Amino acid sequence: MLESVVPICLTVSAILTYLLQLWTGFAVAGLPGDNALIDRRTAPGPYWFMMAFQTLVLIGMPILITLAG
């Protein structure tokens, strides 16, 4: 039971975080360091790069896992 709940919770939290980043205009680039959050208004290039990267991870990784299994 737990092995099926954990991936669902991770997926839901990742999608909610992604939507929150789009809504607020702040992308999470990493936890440590001074540049942990990227503001869309002051740095649109890095912001959209992080959003594109996260999109690739949110879509690409599940597809690769599905194809491998």
OpenMM code with the backbone's topology and positions (N, CA, C; nanometers):
from openmm import Vec3, app, unit

residues = "MET LEU GLU SER VAL VAL PRO ILE CYS LEU THR VAL SER ALA ILE LEU THR TYR LEU LEU GLN LEU TRP THR GLY PHE ALA VAL ALA GLY LEU PRO GLY ASP ASN ALA LEU ILE ASP ARG ARG THR ALA PRO GLY PRO TYR TRP PHE MET MET ALA PHE GLN THR LEU VAL LEU ILE GLY MET PRO ILE LEU ILE THR LEU ALA GLY".split()
positions = [
    Vec3(0.0819, -0.1190, 0.0000),
    Vec3(0.0000, 0.0000, 0.0000),
    Vec3(0.0865, 0.1257, 0.0000),
    Vec3(0.1872, 0.1303, 0.0869),
    Vec3(0.2714, 0.2482, 0.0985),
    Vec3(0.3509, 0.2735, -0.0292),
    Vec3(0.3903, 0.1667, -0.0973),
    Vec3(0.4679, 0.1841, -0.2206),
    Vec3(0.3863, 0.2464, -0.3327),
    Vec3(0.2557, 0.2454, -0.3241),
    Vec3(0.1737, 0.3113, -0.4256),
    Vec3(0.1323, 0.4519, -0.3838),
    Vec3(0.1347, 0.4820, -0.2539),
    Vec3(0.0935, 0.6137, -0.2053),
    Vec3(0.2065, 0.7162, -0.2181),
    Vec3(0.3298, 0.6751, -0.1947),
    Vec3(0.4428, 0.7671, -0.1971),
    Vec3(0.4614, 0.8316, -0.3349),
    Vec3(0.4623, 0.7562, -0.4455),
    Vec3(0.4764, 0.8225, -0.5758),
    Vec3(0.3612, 0.9183, -0.6071),
    Vec3(0.2416, 0.8855, -0.5635),
    Vec3(0.1271, 0.9734, -0.5864),
    Vec3(0.1449, 1.1036, -0.5090),
    Vec3(0.1872, 1.0951, -0.3843),
    Vec3(0.2094, 1.2152, -0.3027),
    Vec3(0.3213, 1.3010, -0.3602),
    Vec3(0.4289, 1.2380, -0.4063),
    Vec3(0.5380, 1.3133, -0.4674),
    Vec3(0.4940, 1.3821, -0.5955),
    Vec3(0.4148, 1.3146, -0.6761),
    Vec3(0.3658, 1.3726, -0.8003),
    Vec3(0.2743, 1.4909, -0.7737),
    Vec3(0.1827, 1.4750, -0.6804),
    Vec3(0.0899, 1.5833, -0.6480),
    Vec3(0.1650, 1.7034, -0.5918),
    Vec3(0.2614, 1.6802, -0.5030),
    Vec3(0.3371, 1.7916, -0.4464),
    Vec3(0.4226, 1.8607, -0.5522),
    Vec3(0.4800, 1.7851, -0.6461),
    Vec3(0.5596, 1.8458, -0.7526),
    Vec3(0.4727, 1.9315, -0.8441),
    Vec3(0.3557, 1.8835, -0.8787),
    Vec3(0.2670, 1.9599, -0.9666),
    Vec3(0.2149, 2.0839, -0.8954),
    Vec3(0.1806, 2.0720, -0.7676),
    Vec3(0.1347, 2.1888, -0.6924),
    Vec3(0.2451, 2.2930, -0.6772),
    Vec3(0.3684, 2.2480, -0.6546),
    Vec3(0.4813, 2.3404, -0.6461),
    Vec3(0.5030, 2.4106, -0.7795),
    Vec3(0.4931, 2.3372, -0.8884),
    Vec3(0.5093, 2.3939, -1.0224),
    Vec3(0.4031, 2.5002, -1.0497),
    Vec3(0.2774, 2.4706, -1.0182),
    Vec3(0.1691, 2.5668, -1.0392),
    Vec3(0.1846, 2.6881, -0.9480),
    Vec3(0.2310, 2.6687, -0.8265),
    Vec3(0.2544, 2.7791, -0.7353),
    Vec3(0.3654, 2.8704, -0.7880),
    Vec3(0.4692, 2.8120, -0.8457),
    Vec3(0.5768, 2.8912, -0.9039),
    Vec3(0.5270, 2.9740, -1.0219),
    Vec3(0.4416, 2.9167, -1.1056),
    Vec3(0.3849, 2.9923, -1.2171),
    Vec3(0.2949, 3.1054, -1.1673),
    Vec3(0.2194, 3.0791, -1.0626),
    Vec3(0.1241, 3.1773, -1.0114),
    Vec3(0.1941, 3.2938, -0.9418),
    Vec3(0.2969, 3.2639, -0.8596),
    Vec3(0.3631, 3.3684, -0.7822),
    Vec3(0.4731, 3.4398, -0.8600),
    Vec3(0.5335, 3.3749, -0.9568),
    Vec3(0.6427, 3.4365, -1.0313),
    Vec3(0.7788, 3.4142, -0.9693),
    Vec3(0.7895, 3.3225, -0.8757),
    Vec3(0.9169, 3.2868, -0.8143),
    Vec3(0.9447, 3.1405, -0.8414),
    Vec3(1.0596, 3.1108, -0.8998),
    Vec3(1.0985, 2.9723, -0.9262),
    Vec3(1.2034, 2.9298, -0.8244),
    Vec3(1.1937, 2.8068, -0.7793),
    Vec3(1.2906, 2.7513, -0.6855),
    Vec3(1.4052, 2.6928, -0.7665),
    Vec3(1.5245, 2.7516, -0.7496),
    Vec3(1.6413, 2.7056, -0.8242),
    Vec3(1.7272, 2.6122, -0.7412),
    Vec3(1.7059, 2.6081, -0.6144),
    Vec3(1.7831, 2.5228, -0.5259),
    Vec3(1.7688, 2.5711, -0.3842),
    Vec3(1.7982, 2.4865, -0.2901),
    Vec3(1.7817, 2.5252, -0.1508),
    Vec3(1.8997, 2.6046, -0.0955),
    Vec3(2.0251, 2.5628, -0.1147),
    Vec3(2.1345, 2.6387, -0.0558),
    Vec3(2.1731, 2.7588, -0.1411),
    Vec3(2.2336, 2.8556, -0.0784),
    Vec3(2.2882, 2.9692, -0.1519),
    Vec3(2.1965, 3.0897, -0.1549),
    Vec3(2.2486, 3.1949, -0.2131),
    Vec3(2.1757, 3.3212, -0.2205),
    Vec3(2.0718, 3.3220, -0.3310),
    Vec3(2.0898, 3.2422, -0.4331),
    Vec3(1.9996, 3.2422, -0.5479),
    Vec3(1.9013, 3.1264, -0.5432),
    Vec3(1.8421, 3.1027, -0.4265),
    Vec3(1.7492, 2.9909, -0.4130),
    Vec3(1.6180, 3.0200, -0.4850),
    Vec3(1.5750, 3.1459, -0.4873),
    Vec3(1.4525, 3.1848, -0.5566),
    Vec3(1.4872, 3.2795, -0.6711),
    Vec3(1.4219, 3.2607, -0.7833),
    Vec3(1.4419, 3.3470, -0.8991),
    Vec3(1.3116, 3.4205, -0.9256),
    Vec3(1.3193, 3.5525, -0.9264),
    Vec3(1.2020, 3.6359, -0.9499),
    Vec3(1.1816, 3.6544, -1.0999),
    Vec3(1.0592, 3.6334, -1.1468),
    Vec3(1.0279, 3.6461, -1.2887),
    Vec3(1.0433, 3.7898, -1.3373),
    Vec3(1.0153, 3.8891, -1.2511),
    Vec3(1.0230, 4.0292, -1.2924),
    Vec3(1.1660, 4.0776, -1.3077),
    Vec3(1.2564, 4.0335, -1.2206),
    Vec3(1.3936, 4.0838, -1.2253),
    Vec3(1.4854, 3.9970, -1.3115),
    Vec3(1.4560, 3.8694, -1.3241),
    Vec3(1.5407, 3.7790, -1.4032),
    Vec3(1.4527, 3.6842, -1.4838),
    Vec3(1.3915, 3.7334, -1.5924),
    Vec3(1.2999, 3.6461, -1.6663),
    Vec3(1.3696, 3.5298, -1.7372),
    Vec3(1.4917, 3.5493, -1.7840),
    Vec3(1.5634, 3.4414, -1.8528),
    Vec3(1.5879, 3.3204, -1.7649),
    Vec3(1.6558, 3.3405, -1.6499),
    Vec3(1.6776, 3.2266, -1.5597),
    Vec3(1.5471, 3.1664, -1.5063),
    Vec3(1.4463, 3.2515, -1.4848),
    Vec3(1.3175, 3.2005, -1.4363),
    Vec3(1.2580, 3.1027, -1.5366),
    Vec3(1.2499, 3.1429, -1.6626),
    Vec3(1.1885, 3.0553, -1.7627),
    Vec3(1.2758, 2.9343, -1.7929),
    Vec3(1.4078, 2.9474, -1.7772),
    Vec3(1.4946, 2.8307, -1.7914),
    Vec3(1.4630, 2.7278, -1.6831),
    Vec3(1.4489, 2.7737, -1.5587),
    Vec3(1.4161, 2.6806, -1.4500),
    Vec3(1.2781, 2.6192, -1.4696),
    Vec3(1.1829, 2.6970, -1.5179),
    Vec3(1.0493, 2.6427, -1.5410),
    Vec3(1.0537, 2.5390, -1.6547),
    Vec3(1.1317, 2.5657, -1.7590),
    Vec3(1.1450, 2.4687, -1.8685),
    Vec3(1.2136, 2.3413, -1.8193),
    Vec3(1.3148, 2.3575, -1.7366),
    Vec3(1.3843, 2.2412, -1.6815),
    Vec3(1.2902, 2.1587, -1.5934),
    Vec3(1.2127, 2.2259, -1.5091),
    Vec3(1.1196, 2.1546, -1.4233),
    Vec3(1.0090, 2.0880, -1.5049),
    Vec3(0.9682, 2.1508, -1.6143),
    Vec3(0.8701, 2.0880, -1.7030),
    Vec3(0.9271, 1.9605, -1.7633),
    Vec3(1.0514, 1.9682, -1.8071),
    Vec3(1.1175, 1.8502, -1.8621),
    Vec3(1.1238, 1.7380, -1.7585),
    Vec3(1.1554, 1.7730, -1.6351),
    Vec3(1.1643, 1.6720, -1.5296),
    Vec3(1.0258, 1.6160, -1.4961),
    Vec3(0.9253, 1.7027, -1.4895),
    Vec3(0.7905, 1.6569, -1.4541),
    Vec3(0.7284, 1.5690, -1.5625),
    Vec3(0.7641, 1.5933, -1.6877),
    Vec3(0.7063, 1.5160, -1.7973),
    Vec3(0.8029, 1.4069, -1.8448),
    Vec3(0.9286, 1.4421, -1.8601),
    Vec3(1.0263, 1.3501, -1.9159),
    Vec3(1.0615, 1.2321, -1.8268),
    Vec3(1.0774, 1.2565, -1.6993),
    Vec3(1.1144, 1.1482, -1.6082),
    Vec3(1.0059, 1.0410, -1.5969),
    Vec3(0.8797, 1.0777, -1.5783),
    Vec3(0.7770, 0.9710, -1.5752),
    Vec3(0.7686, 0.8927, -1.7060),
    Vec3(0.7898, 0.9605, -1.8194),
    Vec3(0.7864, 0.8888, -1.9479),
    Vec3(0.9024, 0.7899, -1.9548),
    Vec3(1.0216, 0.8322, -1.9132),
    Vec3(1.1365, 0.7415, -1.9144),
    Vec3(1.1160, 0.6239, -1.8199),
    Vec3(1.0598, 0.6506, -1.7032),
    Vec3(1.0331, 0.5421, -1.6077),
    Vec3(0.9307, 0.4455, -1.6630),
    Vec3(0.8286, 0.4993, -1.7294),
    Vec3(0.7256, 0.4132, -1.7877),
    Vec3(0.7830, 0.3272, -1.9003),
    Vec3(0.8659, 0.3869, -1.9851),
    Vec3(0.9239, 0.3119, -2.0956),
    Vec3(1.0253, 0.2073, -2.0481),
    Vec3(1.0919, 0.2339, -1.9371),
    Vec3(1.1902, 0.1392, -1.8865),
    Vec3(1.1254, 0.0182, -1.8189),
    Vec3(1.0022, 0.0371, -1.7706),
    Vec3(0.9385, -0.0712, -1.6942),
    Vec3(0.8564, -0.1635, -1.7730),
] * unit.nanometer
topology = app.Topology()
chain = topology.addChain("A")
for resn in residues:
    res = topology.addResidue(resn, chain)
    for name in ("N", "CA", "C"):
        topology.addAtom(name, app.Element.getBySymbol(name[0]), res)
